[in-house]
Amino acid sequence: MTVSEKSLASAIRALSMDAVQAANSGHPGMPMGMADVATVLFKDYVKFDASQPKWADRDRFVLSAGHGSMLIYSLLHLTGYARPTIEDIRNFRQLGSPCAGHPENFELAGVEATTGPLGSGLATAVGMAIAERHLNASFGDDLVDHRTWVIAGDGCLMEGINHEAIGLAGHLNLGRLIVLWDDNKITIDGSVDLSSSEDVRARYAATGWHVVSCDGHDVADVRRAIDEALADPRPSLVACATKIGYGAPNKAGTSGVHGSALGEAEVAAAREFLGWAAEPFVIPEDIAAEWRRIGARGAEVRTAWEGRRANNGQKAEFERRMAGELPADFSLSNYIDTLIANPQKVATRKASELALGAINDLLPETLGGSADLTGSNNTKTKSTGPLTKDDYSGRYVYYGIREFGMACAMNGMALHGGVIPYGGTFLVFSDYMRGGIRLAALQQTRAIHVLTHDSIGLGEDGPTHQPIEHVMSLRMIPNLDVYRPADIVETAECWELALKDKEGPSVLALTRQNLAQLRTEKTSENLCAKGAYRLRAASADRKVVLIATGSEVEIAVATADMLEQQGIGADVVSMPSWAHFDAQPQAYKEDLLPHHVLRVSIEAGTTFGWERYVGIAGLRFGIDTFGASAPAEALYEHFGLTAAKIAPQVAAALDH
């Protein structure tokens, strides 16, 4: 007997309401409302094989409305993924269960992206769609030919990042991207019309999207709408009219099912309404078998793809790139040798551009861009032509003024695999994109952020553009490597470290103003890999260690010169990365920053946090107010960040 799609969808609804009820926490409404749409989608459209969840040419599915996480957990379990098991689902939202409150890519195969902050999942999917088209242009249909599917809710479409993401997707004509909108007209506060009266369909159409509507509980109508979306060359929004919590006879269609368990009485009533007689967490064998068949239907397509891959001349390169492995011989040591041989004074943003010139020639997988600041961020090189709707082989994305959208799109590219994304903007605008950077760190994605104009050194643009607290706030994000290089050599070393880290994102905080090349001797190792190192040892008896980052390292060197003239021995320590230094052996850290000498920090930003290295008795030179509009030299003088102002205070502290 054929299992009806209604019964298949009821399995999703039952698992979702049972798991939320057991946890007494969660959002049953969305998975119950979108169960019919999800059933049609996975039964007939999404290309996947549950037995091989990392198959490179699978379709990507992103649950942007991550609060409805039981939808994807139900789908993964029912279609035969190894996990979540039924026991995992029983422990939904409990410590140790991979079924977290919101989907996390590092917990379960089949969860393509960590979602939760609304809108970010859809924006991440835009990056996946870009990566798919770019790799298709490089490797052809035989190896890369898949789609990106998104289920999004009203909140995803309201958030500001949605405007950024869909504008970019429409501009690039990403026709392989299809968004299914759970148009249930309910938010946590109540009806959508409490807070919104915009014409969402018109907004999407205005940005170059194809838009179609359907009854989300009529499977034939859902198919019609998806087929229409597939036939259109533009990215598509499928507006699925649904009833939130469908199946709960007394609470469906209300905000009461959005973020709360149904309650035992309503769960029982829903079982009766749906004709679902099975006990909690039990799926009748005929329904379970049909779902497993759906999960296995992609095996034949995958096997055919593997045959094409085996006979493809680009097989080795494709596999290397999809695995995220750099070429075995990748190194910037030869490039760094040329810098040692020919010292130059440049801003580290320019140093980054020069390093990228070498990197982009060596690594065809780098995919750069900037949020409308290409000429300021110096992120484009001669080998990175523009990626456009007419030429997806380009390696440079003009993101426009869409910092948050850029950050999440980069996450999507990195999660998709096959490319290493980097993107630029001013450091102060990391405020706009912080959510995307944080998600990159949580998802363990290799996304590299080139954040220039990193201090008051940018000058006359003034305090709105001068970052004060930004570097320190970024250092607080777990699994984010923040680099603030001091010269052209350190910049190259930091780039090499960022590229070699497959397990997390990086920030390169770079200057507008020119900096002297402080590293002029060849070394056999990447000194920045230690996070901090002794740039210059004291000549006189060591009494002080000056610790600095970025543009302030040369100030520390000048300060050391003045102190040495007074017979005060001063080490200069460059600390481009706190995280890398903290990971060093204790003996190394104690040798570099001994407790028996005065320790002094110098950084053109907040002094908050530096006490961890200089101690209570140490000195911290920085800026704990907003900046000002003036030339850089005048600002450094005004804020006391010069050797002439720092050296006397260090000497005075030593006298006490």
Buried (B, 14 or more C-beta within 10 A) or exposed (E): EEBEBBBBBBBBBBBBBBBBBBBEBBBBBBBBBBBBBBBBBBBBBBBBBBBBBEBBBBBBBBBBBBBBBBBBBBBBBBBBBEBBBEEBBBBBBEEEBBBBBBBBBEBBBBBBBBBBBBBBBBBBBBBBBBBBBBBBBBBBEBBBBBBBBBBBBBBBBBBEBBBBBBBBBBBBBBBBBBBBBBBBBBBEEBEBEEEEEEEBBEBBBEBBBBBBBBBBBBBEBBBBBBEBBEEBEBBBBBBBBBBBBBBBEBBBBBBBBBBBBBBEEBBEBBBEBBEBEBEBBBBBEEBBEBBBEBBBBBBEBBEEBEEBBEEBEBBEBBBBBBEBEBEEEEBBBEBBEEBBEEBEEBBBBBBBBBBBBBBBEBBBBBBBBBBBBBEBBBBBBEBBEEBBBEEBEBBBBBBBBBBBBBBBBBBBBBBBBBBBBBBBBBBBBBEBBBBBBBBBBBBBBBBBBBBBBBBBBBBEBBBEBBBBBBBBBBBEBEBBBBBBBBBBBBBBBBBBBBBEBBEBBBBBBBBBBBBBBBBEEEEEEBBBBBBBBBBBEBEEEBBBBBBBBBBBBBBBBBBBBBBBEBEBBBBBBBBBBBBBBEEBEEEBBEEBBEEEBBBBBBBBBBBEBBBEBBEEEBBBBBBEEEBBBBEBEBBBBBBEBBBEBBBBBBBEBBEE
